[in-house]
Amino acid sequence: MRILNQTDLTPASFILTGIPGLEDRHFWISLPFCTMYVVAVVGNCGLFFICAAEASTMYYFLAILSLTDLVMCATTIPKALCIFWFHLKEISFDECLVQVFFIYAFTGMESGVLMLMALDRYVAICYPLRYSTILTNPIIAKAGLVTFLRGVLLVIPLSFIIKRLPYCRGNIIHHTYCDHMAVAKLSCGNININVIYGLMVALLIGGFDILCISVSYTMILCTVVSLSSAEARWKAFSTCTAHICAIVFSYSPAFFCFFSHRFGGSQDSSIMPHHCGQYLFALASHHEPYRLWSENQADMRLCHKDPFRF
């Protein structure tokens, strides 16, 4: 009897089925997908160049956030549209690994940028007179570089621990993109290291960032409540509202994916039609940089009208 080696148990490609349970409605589902994708790409491209030209800390962060969302959109949505329109469901094993890397690395980067924006709001509201000396351009550049490297270095091992697994449970993924745990569950080997490392990455990136965001806004709330002027309190709250909405819209789909793949059980398509709402929610989150920019522009107009308002 021939002994199978690792190469024999590594599939040449995977089959992405699209949104399970809704295969006959893929064309109609693709319409809002395509519309929101075009809006997200055009909006984020324009916003990136506008923000990159502005000499402001918040604009720099918005430019990085726009670039991150552009990469995220380009990594997942075109393949989904190919599945919906042309039934091109096959993706090579190596392409799948690359997709896993980009999805998780830039999700981590997006989380880091949102955390940095929360710290930016904390310094701006709690230490307004020292803002320009604390958040200098070199500090911003270093913070952005650390955020990028953190995501890349923590996510690189994911591709390797997926590649080492033997696959003997088929090659069908009930999704429109390659997710780490969705791929790992096709393996007939021990995936405990995948589960543990995936959880560790989620805690080191998402858990740490959420903790920093929570502490920042707790300190901001304490500072705002102590303000004597109701007008100043209103401006401080309005400044942070758009950012809080962006945080909610960005983290909610990520948490939904994380828990559904770890505790959702079988990949059977009959129990997973909720992916449609998940994707639309995730697509909506890629419009958050524009919302943040609009809110920031409104605040700047208020400041020009009354520079002593806050």
C-alpha atoms as one frame of an Amber mdcrd trajectory, in Angstrom:
protein
   0.000   0.000   0.000   1.335   3.425  -0.926   1.902   5.725   2.058   0.423
   9.167   1.507   2.746  12.079   2.217   1.901  15.705   2.983   1.836  16.625
  -0.719  -0.794  13.968  -1.423  -3.030  15.502   1.257  -2.639  19.109   0.097
  -5.409  20.103  -2.337  -4.454  21.931  -5.498  -7.396  24.260  -5.016 -10.489
  24.991  -2.954 -14.059  25.580  -4.108 -15.767  28.674  -2.696 -19.530  28.159
  -2.787 -20.562  31.760  -2.173 -23.226  32.579   0.385 -24.562  29.209   1.561
 -28.288  28.641   1.307 -28.740  31.546  -1.107 -27.012  30.231  -4.236 -30.070
  30.837  -6.427 -30.131  34.504  -5.374 -26.457  35.250  -5.943 -27.105  37.592
  -8.878 -29.498  39.783  -6.912 -27.233  39.747  -3.875 -24.357  40.861  -6.094
 -26.087  44.146  -6.999 -25.784  45.829  -3.575 -22.348  44.207  -3.213 -21.137
  45.758  -6.463 -22.679  49.163  -5.742 -21.214  49.400  -2.260 -17.863  48.109
  -3.520 -17.624  50.802  -6.207 -18.632  53.505  -3.724 -16.114  52.210  -1.175
 -13.254  52.090  -3.704 -13.947  55.499  -5.269 -14.631  57.140  -1.909 -11.593
  55.692  -0.179  -9.288  56.487  -3.120 -10.415  60.101  -3.153 -10.272  60.339
   0.612  -6.772  58.859   0.711  -5.341  61.536  -1.592  -7.243  64.343   0.154
  -6.146  63.264   3.623  -2.559  62.559   2.548  -2.277  66.180   1.386  -3.558
  67.611   4.691  -1.090  68.429   7.470  -3.169  67.083  10.342  -2.783  64.059
  12.608  -6.384  62.909  12.211  -6.107  63.235   8.423  -3.007  61.030   8.426
  -4.873  58.366  10.365  -7.844  58.647   7.994  -5.493  58.212   5.016  -4.060
  55.029   6.545  -7.575  53.783   7.336  -8.676  54.455   3.744  -5.680  52.568
   2.355  -6.387  49.650   4.686 -10.015  49.472   3.594  -9.004  49.602  -0.075
  -6.773  46.559   0.390  -9.498  44.743   2.338 -12.061  45.416  -0.405  -9.676
  44.356  -3.174  -8.800  41.154  -1.318 -12.313  39.758  -0.901 -15.032  41.474
  -2.938 -13.771  40.936  -6.545 -13.591  37.178  -5.946 -17.083  37.240  -4.435
 -18.422  39.037  -7.523 -16.719  36.465  -9.783 -18.566  33.747  -7.875 -21.897
  35.574  -8.070 -21.685  36.533 -11.753 -19.494  33.962 -13.510 -19.563  30.984
 -11.116 -15.760  31.080 -10.913 -15.599  29.315  -7.589 -12.145  27.752  -7.719
  -9.216  29.301  -5.861  -5.744  27.742  -5.724  -4.282  26.618  -2.416  -1.539
  29.265  -2.498  -3.996  32.015  -3.466  -6.140  30.952  -0.537  -3.185  31.297
   1.852  -2.372  34.742   0.455  -5.992  35.808   0.902  -5.977  34.612   4.523
  -2.823  36.645   5.149  -4.148  39.878   3.641  -7.542  39.618   5.331  -6.127
  39.111   8.809  -3.073  41.386   8.481  -5.099  44.367   7.291  -7.946  43.674
   9.699  -5.331  43.909  12.435  -3.971  47.094  10.892  -7.458  48.622  10.735
  -7.980  47.770  14.391  -4.655  49.400  15.242  -5.518  52.584  13.347  -8.850
  52.864  15.172  -6.954  52.486  18.446  -4.493  55.221  17.420  -7.399  57.491
  16.498  -8.881  56.953  19.959  -5.547  57.926  21.512  -5.470  60.959  19.211
  -8.900  62.059  20.491  -7.734  61.452  24.066  -4.714  63.735  23.661  -6.736
  66.362  21.754  -9.457  66.594  24.418  -7.509  65.913  27.615  -4.260  67.721
  26.690  -5.236  70.273  24.005  -2.330  72.648  24.687   0.256  69.874  24.341
  -1.379  68.148  21.378   1.023  69.410  18.706   4.096  68.575  20.786   2.937
  65.067  21.758   1.664  63.861  18.379   4.418  64.976  16.031   4.877  63.649
  12.505   7.738  61.290  13.504   5.596  59.860  16.312   2.690  59.308  13.908
   4.972  57.633  11.349   6.455  55.321  13.976   3.014  54.457  15.365   1.743
  53.624  11.877   4.800  51.481  11.142   4.467  49.573  14.425   0.764  48.982
  13.720   1.572  47.607  10.261   4.419  45.385  11.471   2.341  44.061  14.355
  -0.376  42.864  11.995   2.065  41.365   9.488   4.326  39.583  11.982   1.461
  38.108  13.999  -0.464  36.922  10.928   2.413  35.410   8.903   2.433  32.206
  11.042  -1.275  31.639  10.223  -0.429  30.815   6.612   2.275  28.361   7.670
   0.158  26.504  10.219  -2.604  26.172   7.603  -0.134  24.903   4.996   1.234
  22.178   7.302  -2.192  20.549   7.775  -3.286  17.405   5.902  -6.593  17.861
   4.063  -8.817  14.838   3.558 -12.316  16.236   4.224 -12.883  17.708   0.823
 -12.010  21.102  -0.572 -15.346  22.922  -0.417 -15.500  26.140   1.620 -19.000
  27.472   2.247 -17.951  31.080   1.920 -16.887  33.667  -0.660 -13.366  33.976
   0.711 -10.793  31.858   2.540 -11.140  32.213   6.283  -8.516  30.719   8.572
 -10.828  28.465  10.589 -13.042  27.594   7.609  -9.964  26.206   5.842  -8.569
  24.528   8.967 -11.847  22.651   9.564 -11.330  20.836   6.248  -8.247  19.179
   7.708  -8.247  15.686   9.145  -5.269  16.568  11.338  -5.012  18.193  14.746
  -6.065  21.839  14.460  -5.627  22.735  18.135  -2.623  24.898  17.319  -4.728
  26.775  14.740  -7.471  27.397  17.286  -5.046  28.464  20.019  -2.896  30.687
  17.806  -5.955  32.268  16.176  -7.337  33.099  19.615  -3.962  34.464  20.709
  -3.765  36.760  17.675  -7.323  37.969  18.301  -6.465  38.804  21.914  -3.105
  40.433  21.121  -4.588  42.625  18.409  -8.319  43.030  18.996  -8.264  42.605
  22.767  -5.368  45.022  23.273  -6.831  47.636  20.912 -10.294  47.463  22.475
  -8.737  47.847  25.930  -6.817  50.951  24.808  -9.928  52.385  23.122 -12.033
  51.750  26.233  -9.478  53.381  28.538  -9.098  56.364  26.172 -12.821  57.043
  25.986 -13.261  56.524  29.717 -10.668  59.244  30.314 -12.304  61.424  27.653
 -15.702  60.985  29.311 -14.288  61.964  32.701 -12.715  65.076  31.177 -15.831
  66.066  29.234 -18.137  65.663  32.239 -15.906  68.007  34.223 -16.210  70.787
  31.626 -18.230  73.724  32.858 -19.542  74.782  29.452 -22.445  72.790  28.001
 -21.394  73.965  24.546 -17.883  72.603  25.065 -19.293  69.275  26.248 -21.490
  69.048  23.158 -18.556  69.716  20.831 -16.398  67.118  22.577 -19.140  64.506
  22.301 -19.815  65.324  18.640 -16.106  65.035  17.855 -16.011  61.468  19.196
 -19.409  60.231  17.967 -18.313  59.417  14.404 -15.246  57.585  15.668 -17.301
  55.490  18.084 -19.678  54.565  15.235 -16.702  53.539  13.086 -15.407  51.352
  15.907 -18.776  49.614  16.297 -19.198  49.047  12.539 -15.633  47.762  12.187
 -15.471  45.436  15.164 -18.977  43.945  14.940 -18.413  41.970  11.673 -14.995
  40.854  12.926 -16.462  39.497  16.160 -19.319  37.887  14.232 -16.874  36.055
  11.931 -14.622  35.070  14.819 -17.335  33.466  16.929 -19.332  31.938  14.056
 -16.298  30.066  12.710 -15.178  28.852  16.118 -18.519  27.951  17.641 -20.743
  27.612  14.586 -20.195  23.876  14.266 -20.769  22.343  10.839 -20.202  24.160
   7.586 -23.449  22.776   6.236 -25.001  25.430   4.034 -28.463  25.011   5.485
 -27.427  26.635   8.746 -25.401  29.541   7.388 -27.656  31.878   5.331 -26.862
  34.681   7.760 -23.620  35.354   5.818 -25.470  37.758   3.500 -26.177  40.207
   6.309 -22.654  39.737   7.598 -21.153  40.728   4.237 -23.343  43.785   3.799
 -22.453  44.863   7.334 -18.762  44.354   6.591 -19.034  46.294   3.322 -20.768
  49.146   5.132 -17.818  49.387   7.511 -15.546  50.262   4.550 -17.430  53.571
   4.220 -16.448  54.623   7.744 -13.340  56.633   6.718 -15.598  58.916   4.659
 -18.012  59.330   7.573 -15.131  60.187   9.884 -13.797  62.686   7.354 -17.235
  64.317   6.992 -17.567  64.619  10.760 -14.082  66.077  11.010 -14.887  68.624
   8.298 -18.043  69.658  10.170 -16.047  70.154  13.362 -13.472  72.250  11.513
 -16.215  74.497  10.093 -17.564  75.015  13.602 -14.104  75.924  14.831 -13.644
  78.453  12.008 -16.969  80.072  12.888 -16.111  80.247  16.579 -12.477  79.468
  17.377 -13.109  79.793  21.120 -16.030  77.411  21.139 -14.038  74.567  22.715
